[in-house]
């Protein structure tokens, strides 16, 4: 069953970017930026935080978008869904990386916690994550690409990721 999870932050920004872009898990064409360049995302994220004086607290959000093993998706299609999903977060810089190293295709989306247009920090409670808008975006994108099953849940969790 496909799902989206907001993963609890457990690494530095450089650590999570190193993890998600690890070439044992992905390839260059499956590493992209939305509102930033993936290769310079750390510097870009930090520049936005400094510009708006928002350098304290949570520095990023980590979203994992996983697809069912039986979904008829290839890596490039899954990556495109990840890019479209990241665009939902207007004004936020995101790095989208599709991992190929497990039985199920999955995207890691690393999102700057500060909006580069407004300077506002992203806030979304567990309850808000379950509102129709966010699941609706995921459901539409998933079905457009032939996903067999809609998302199973949206949750914030500290489980290990692959």
C-alpha positions as CSV (number, residue, x, y, z in Angstrom):
1,X,0.0,0.0,0.0
2,X,1.4,3.5,-0.9
3,X,1.8,6.1,1.8
4,X,3.3,9.4,2.9
5,X,5.2,9.9,6.1
6,X,6.6,13.0,7.7
7,X,9.8,11.6,9.4
8,X,11.0,13.1,12.7
9,X,14.2,15.1,12.2
10,X,17.2,13.1,13.5
11,X,20.1,14.4,11.4
12,X,21.7,17.7,10.5
13,X,20.7,19.2,7.2
14,X,24.0,18.2,5.6
15,X,23.6,14.7,7.1
16,X,20.1,14.1,5.6
17,X,21.1,15.5,2.2
18,X,24.1,13.2,2.2
19,X,21.9,10.3,3.2
20,X,19.2,10.8,0.5
21,X,21.6,11.5,-2.3
22,X,23.8,8.5,-1.5
23,X,24.7,6.9,-4.9
24,X,24.2,3.4,-3.5
25,X,20.5,4.3,-3.2
26,X,19.9,6.5,-6.3
27,X,21.3,8.0,-9.5
28,X,21.9,11.6,-10.6
29,X,18.7,11.9,-12.8
30,X,16.6,11.0,-9.8
31,X,17.9,13.9,-7.7
32,X,16.1,17.2,-8.3
33,X,15.3,20.5,-6.7
34,X,12.1,22.4,-6.5
35,X,12.7,26.2,-6.0
36,X,16.4,25.4,-5.6
37,X,19.3,23.5,-7.2
38,X,19.7,20.1,-5.5
39,X,23.5,20.4,-5.6
40,X,23.5,23.6,-3.7
41,X,20.3,23.1,-1.6
42,X,22.1,23.2,1.8
43,X,23.6,26.7,1.1
44,X,20.3,27.9,-0.4
45,X,18.2,26.7,2.6
46,X,20.6,28.3,5.0
47,X,20.7,31.6,3.0
48,X,16.9,31.8,3.2
49,X,16.9,31.2,7.0
50,X,19.6,33.9,7.5
51,X,17.7,36.4,5.2
52,X,14.6,36.0,7.4
53,X,16.4,35.6,10.7
54,X,14.9,32.1,11.2
55,X,18.0,30.1,12.0
56,X,16.7,28.5,15.2
57,X,14.4,25.5,15.6
58,X,13.6,22.9,13.0
59,X,15.7,23.5,9.8
60,X,13.9,21.1,7.5
61,X,11.0,18.6,7.0
62,X,11.7,15.1,5.8
63,X,8.8,13.5,3.9
64,X,8.9,10.0,2.5
65,X,6.5,9.1,-0.3
66,X,6.5,5.3,-0.7
67,X,4.8,3.3,-3.4
68,X,3.5,-0.2,-3.2
69,X,5.8,-2.9,-4.7
70,X,3.0,-3.9,-7.1
71,X,2.3,-0.3,-8.4
72,X,3.0,-0.1,-12.1
73,X,5.5,2.7,-11.7
74,X,9.0,3.1,-12.9
75,X,11.7,5.2,-11.1
76,X,11.2,8.2,-13.4
77,X,7.4,8.2,-13.0
78,X,7.8,8.0,-9.2
79,X,10.3,10.8,-9.3
80,X,7.9,13.0,-11.4
81,X,5.1,12.3,-8.8
82,X,7.5,13.4,-6.1
83,X,8.3,16.6,-7.9
84,X,4.6,17.4,-8.4
85,X,3.9,16.7,-4.8
86,X,6.8,19.0,-3.6
87,X,5.3,21.8,-5.8
88,X,2.2,21.6,-3.5
89,X,4.3,23.4,-0.8
90,X,4.3,26.8,-2.4
91,X,7.3,29.0,-1.7
92,X,9.3,26.2,0.0
93,X,12.5,24.8,-1.4
94,X,12.6,21.0,-1.7
95,X,15.1,18.4,-2.7
96,X,13.3,15.4,-4.2
97,X,15.3,12.1,-4.5
98,X,13.9,8.7,-5.7
99,X,15.5,5.7,-4.0
100,X,16.0,2.5,-6.0
101,X,17.6,0.3,-3.3
102,X,14.5,-1.4,-1.8
103,X,11.7,-3.6,-2.9
104,X,9.4,-0.6,-3.0
105,X,10.2,2.6,-4.9
106,X,10.1,5.7,-2.7
107,X,10.9,9.4,-2.7
108,X,12.6,11.4,0.0
109,X,11.5,15.1,0.0
110,X,13.7,17.4,2.1
111,X,11.8,20.7,2.5
112,X,13.3,23.9,3.9
113,X,11.3,24.9,7.0
114,X,11.3,28.6,5.9
115,X,9.3,29.9,3.0
116,X,11.7,31.8,0.6
117,X,8.9,34.2,-0.5
118,X,7.3,35.1,2.9
119,X,9.9,34.1,5.5
120,X,7.2,32.1,7.4
121,X,8.2,28.8,9.0
122,X,6.2,25.8,7.9
123,X,3.8,24.5,10.5
124,X,1.5,21.6,10.1
125,X,0.1,19.5,12.9
126,X,-0.7,15.8,12.6
127,X,-4.4,16.7,12.4
128,X,-3.7,19.2,9.5
129,X,-1.8,16.5,7.7
130,X,-4.9,14.4,7.6
131,X,-7.1,17.1,6.2
132,X,-8.5,16.5,2.7
133,X,-6.2,18.9,0.9
134,X,-2.8,17.2,1.4
135,X,-4.1,13.6,1.0
136,X,-6.1,14.8,-2.0
137,X,-3.0,16.0,-3.7
138,X,-1.2,12.7,-3.1
139,X,-4.2,10.7,-4.2
140,X,-4.7,12.6,-7.4
141,X,-1.0,12.4,-8.4
142,X,-0.9,8.7,-7.5
143,X,-4.0,7.7,-9.4
144,X,-2.9,9.8,-12.5
145,X,0.2,7.6,-12.7
146,X,-1.7,4.3,-12.4
147,X,-1.2,3.7,-8.7
148,X,-3.2,0.7,-7.6
149,X,-3.9,1.8,-4.1
150,X,-4.3,5.3,-2.5
151,X,-2.2,6.4,0.4
152,X,-2.6,4.4,3.6
153,X,-1.8,7.1,6.1
154,X,-0.1,10.4,6.8
155,X,1.8,10.4,10.0
156,X,4.8,11.8,11.7
157,X,7.1,9.1,12.9
158,X,10.6,8.4,13.9
159,X,10.9,5.0,12.3
160,X,14.2,4.2,10.5
161,X,14.2,5.0,6.8
162,X,15.8,3.1,3.9
